[in-house]
Amino acid sequence: MPKPRKSLISLQDTSYYHCVSRCVRRAFLCGSDKLTGQSYEHRRGWIEDKILSLAAIFAIDVCAYAVMSNHTHLVLHVNTEKANSWSIREVLERWHRLHKGTQFTEKYLENKEMAEFELVSVYESCEKYRERLTDISWFMRELNEPIARMANNEDKCTGRFWEGRFKSQALLDEAALVSCMAYVDLNPVRANMEKRPETSKHTSIKTRLEVAKANQTQPKTLFPFIGYEREDQPEGLPFKLIDYLELIDLTGRIMRENKRGSIDVSLAPILQRINLTSEQWLEVTTGFEKHFKAAVGSEAYLAEYCEHTELQRRSGLAACKRLLS
């Protein structure tokens, strides 16, 4: 029996998670239906816009994303410290951008005089909303439900649009994180939907490349690369942006040519940092979901994660030992 999604999220082990949602029936997010000739390409924009708008509301950062023909990939970072720093008003304002709230929370935001029992209710609601704004399940719910309603309305039908459960994988160390991000960013290239990462529409890699080329900065809508660990560093991904972009470009070229190759010496910093050979890197980034199950990381991190989440079987242990060690 599948375990509840909440029990697979262990923030004491990692704040990074790979989430995948897939469509049911013969449903499309993009492309054209060969039977009817109808194009659904515009739905990819729905998904991308919703992902980035939710990132501005939740205390959940988007590290990578790719919107495919019948599924979406997300690499998310849960930022509990950010959520805990929010004032009551900020929590309520953020939640009210998603839902109406209660009559008391509305009254509080209107700066009206309130009785003590009303304030107690506001404080209780605030903590409930603060918790939800760091909850990956709530993030995926707020992403998928509106898209399902829009798609069903367009298709003039009812019923499920998405599978009932989204898939999540805990990314327990830096090797798992950067490998998964590359796997997500290169999804359209691997599926032969696009020829190059920089032309892969509705992906985080295209967004990062466009902003980098325009003004040599990073997009505000995505979790930034901050380089390697140092004192007083800002929050962000522990790699250099230029190293990641160059590694993605070369990996994409190798994949398009359908042959294994060696990673150029100029791209060594990330691979040296995560202790992967070029062969391991290529195998991981072309088959991340095939090789790994609920959690991805070194044997030691995987053991701790399974203990904390009370998982008796260490699914994917052999792949983690072979590909990430």
C-alpha positions in Angstrom: 0.0 0.0 0.0 1.4 3.5 -0.9 2.5 5.6 2.1 0.8 9.0 2.6 2.6 11.7 0.7 3.3 13.7 3.9 5.2 10.7 5.5 7.6 10.7 2.5 8.6 14.4 3.1 11.4 14.6 5.7 12.7 18.1 6.0 15.3 17.0 8.6 16.9 15.0 5.8 16.5 17.4 2.8 14.5 20.4 1.7 14.8 19.4 -2.0 12.2 17.2 -3.8 11.5 16.1 -7.4 7.7 16.0 -8.2 6.0 14.5 -11.2 2.4 14.8 -12.2 0.9 12.8 -15.1 -2.3 13.0 -17.0 -4.9 10.2 -17.1 -7.0 9.1 -20.1 -5.8 10.3 -23.5 -5.2 13.8 -22.2 -2.7 16.4 -23.6 -0.9 19.3 -22.1 0.7 20.3 -25.3 1.3 19.2 -28.9 -1.4 18.1 -31.3 -3.9 15.2 -31.0 -3.2 13.0 -34.1 -6.8 11.8 -34.2 -8.5 15.2 -34.1 -5.7 17.5 -35.2 -6.5 19.9 -32.2 -3.5 21.7 -30.7 -3.0 21.8 -27.0 0.3 23.7 -27.1 -1.2 26.7 -25.1 -1.7 24.5 -22.1 2.0 24.4 -21.5 1.8 28.1 -20.9 -0.9 27.6 -18.3 1.3 25.3 -16.4 4.4 27.4 -16.5 2.6 30.6 -15.5 0.9 28.8 -12.6 4.2 27.3 -11.4 5.9 30.7 -11.3 3.0 32.5 -9.7 2.8 29.9 -6.9 6.5 30.2 -6.2 5.9 33.9 -5.5 3.2 33.0 -2.9 4.5 29.8 -1.2 7.7 29.4 0.8 8.7 26.9 -1.8 11.3 27.7 -4.4 11.4 26.3 -7.9 14.8 25.0 -8.8 13.9 23.4 -12.2 10.8 22.5 -14.2 9.8 21.0 -17.5 6.3 20.9 -19.0 6.0 17.9 -21.3 3.1 16.5 -23.5 1.3 14.6 -20.7 3.3 15.2 -17.6 5.2 17.9 -15.7 8.5 17.8 -13.7 9.4 20.0 -10.8 12.4 20.2 -8.5 11.3 22.1 -5.4 13.0 23.6 -2.4 11.1 24.0 0.9 12.1 27.2 2.6 10.8 26.9 6.2 13.0 29.7 7.5 11.5 32.1 5.0 8.0 31.1 6.1 8.8 31.5 9.8 10.0 35.0 9.2 6.7 36.1 7.7 4.5 38.3 9.9 0.8 37.4 10.5 -0.2 39.9 7.9 2.1 38.6 5.3 1.0 35.0 5.8 -2.7 36.1 5.5 -2.1 38.2 2.4 -0.3 35.4 0.7 -3.0 32.9 1.5 -5.7 35.3 0.4 -4.1 35.4 -3.0 -5.1 31.7 -3.2 -8.3 31.5 -1.2 -10.8 33.7 0.6 -9.8 32.8 4.1 -12.2 33.4 7.0 -14.4 36.3 8.0 -11.9 37.0 10.8 -8.8 37.0 8.6 -10.5 39.3 6.2 -11.4 41.6 9.0 -7.8 41.5 10.3 -6.5 42.6 6.9 -9.0 45.4 6.8 -7.5 46.8 10.1 -10.8 46.6 11.8 -11.2 46.5 15.6 -11.4 42.9 16.7 -12.5 41.1 19.9 -10.0 38.8 21.7 -11.7 35.6 20.5 -11.6 36.8 16.9 -7.8 37.5 17.2 -7.3 34.0 18.6 -9.1 32.6 15.6 -6.8 34.7 13.3 -3.7 33.5 15.0 -4.8 29.9 14.7 -5.6 30.4 11.0 -2.3 32.1 10.4 -0.3 29.1 11.7 -2.4 26.7 9.7 -1.8 28.8 6.5 1.9 29.2 7.3 2.2 25.4 7.5 0.3 24.9 4.2 2.6 27.5 2.5 5.5 25.2 3.1 3.7 22.0 2.2 4.6 20.4 -1.2 1.2 18.6 -1.3 -0.6 21.9 -1.1 1.7 23.4 -3.7 0.9 20.6 -6.1 -2.8 20.8 -5.3 -2.9 24.5 -6.1 -1.0 23.9 -9.3 -3.0 20.9 -10.6 -6.6 21.6 -9.6 -7.0 24.9 -11.6 -5.3 23.4 -14.6 -7.6 20.3 -14.5 -10.7 22.6 -14.3 -9.5 24.7 -17.3 -8.6 21.6 -19.4 -11.9 19.8 -18.6 -13.8 23.0 -19.4 -12.0 23.3 -22.7 -12.5 19.6 -23.5 -16.2 19.8 -22.4 -15.9 16.8 -20.1 -15.7 16.0 -16.5 -13.6 13.6 -14.4 -10.0 13.3 -13.5 -7.4 15.1 -15.6 -4.4 14.2 -13.5 -3.5 10.9 -11.8 -4.6 10.9 -8.2 -1.2 11.0 -6.7 1.8 13.0 -7.8 5.2 11.2 -7.6 7.8 12.7 -5.3 11.5 11.8 -4.8 13.6 13.2 -1.9 17.0 14.5 -3.2 19.3 13.8 -0.3 22.6 15.2 -1.4 24.2 17.5 -4.0 24.8 14.7 -6.5 21.1 13.8 -6.4 20.1 17.4 -6.7 22.1 18.5 -9.7 21.6 15.2 -11.5 17.8 15.5 -11.1 17.8 19.1 -12.2 19.8 18.2 -15.3 17.4 15.3 -16.0 14.4 17.7 -15.7 16.0 20.4 -17.8 16.9 18.0 -20.6 13.6 16.2 -20.7 12.4 17.8 -24.0 15.8 17.1 -25.7 15.7 13.5 -24.5 12.1 13.1 -25.8 13.0 14.6 -29.1 10.6 17.5 -28.6 13.5 20.0 -28.9 16.9 20.0 -30.4 18.7 22.2 -27.9 18.2 23.2 -24.2 18.1 26.9 -25.1 15.1 26.2 -27.4 13.2 24.0 -25.0 10.0 25.9 -24.5 8.4 26.0 -21.0 11.5 24.8 -19.1 13.6 26.3 -16.4 16.8 26.0 -18.5 15.4 28.2 -21.2 14.3 30.8 -18.7 17.7 30.8 -17.1 19.5 31.1 -20.4 17.3 33.9 -21.7 17.8 36.0 -18.6 21.6 35.3 -18.5 22.0 36.3 -22.1 19.9 39.5 -21.7 21.4 41.0 -18.6 23.9 38.4 -17.1 21.8 37.9 -14.0 19.4 35.2 -12.8 15.6 35.0 -13.0 13.8 36.2 -9.9 11.2 33.5 -10.3 13.7 30.6 -9.9 15.9 29.6 -7.0 19.3 31.1 -7.8 22.7 29.5 -8.2 25.0 31.0 -5.5 28.2 29.1 -6.2 30.1 26.9 -3.7 29.7 27.2 0.1 31.1 30.2 1.8 30.5 32.3 4.9 27.4 34.6 4.9 26.2 33.3 1.5 22.7 34.0 0.4 20.1 31.2 0.0 20.4 29.3 -3.3 21.7 26.3 -5.2 25.3 25.4 -4.1 26.8 25.5 -7.6 28.0 28.1 -10.1 25.5 29.0 -12.7 28.0 29.1 -15.6 29.3 25.6 -14.7 25.7 24.2 -14.7 24.7 25.9 -17.9 27.8 24.6 -19.7 27.4 21.1 -18.3 23.7 21.0 -19.5 24.7 22.2 -23.0 27.4 19.6 -23.4 25.2 16.8 -21.9 22.4 17.8 -24.3 24.7 17.6 -27.3 25.9 14.1 -26.3 22.3 12.9 -25.8 21.2 14.3 -29.2 24.0 12.5 -30.9 22.8 9.3 -29.2 26.3 8.3 -28.0 28.2 8.4 -24.8 31.1 10.7 -24.6 33.5 12.3 -22.1 32.7 15.5 -20.3 35.1 18.3 -21.3 37.7 19.2 -18.8 36.4 22.7 -18.6 33.2 21.4 -17.1 34.9 19.4 -14.4 34.0 21.6 -11.3 30.5 20.2 -10.8 31.4 16.6 -11.5 34.4 16.8 -9.2 32.2 18.4 -6.5 29.7 15.6 -6.6 32.3 12.8 -7.3 30.7 11.4 -10.5 32.4 10.1 -13.5 31.2 11.2 -17.0 29.7 7.8 -17.5 27.8 7.9 -14.3 26.6 11.4 -15.1 25.2 10.5 -18.5 23.5 7.4 -17.2 21.8 9.3 -14.3 20.7 12.2 -16.4 19.1 10.0 -19.1 17.3 7.6 -16.7 16.8 9.3 -13.3 13.2 8.1 -12.8 14.1 4.6 -14.1 17.0 4.1 -11.7 15.7 5.8 -8.5 12.5 5.5 -6.4 11.3 7.5 -3.4 14.6 8.9 -2.3 17.9 9.6 -4.1 21.3 10.0 -2.5 24.4 8.3 -1.1 23.9 5.1 1.0 24.4 6.9 4.3 21.9 9.6 3.5 19.4 7.0 2.2 19.7 5.0 5.4 18.9 8.1 7.6 16.0 9.0 5.4 14.5 5.6 5.6 14.9 5.6 9.4 13.2 9.0 9.7 10.3 8.1 7.4 10.0 4.6 8.8 10.5 3.0 5.4 11.6 -0.6 5.9 12.8 -1.2 2.3 15.5 1.0 0.8 14.2 1.1 -2.7 16.8 2.1 -5.2 19.8 1.4 -2.9 21.7 -0.6 -5.5 21.3 2.2 -8.1 22.4 4.8 -5.6 25.5 2.9 -4.7 26.4 2.2 -8.4 25.6 5.6 -9.8 26.1 8.2 -7.0 29.1 6.7 -5.2 
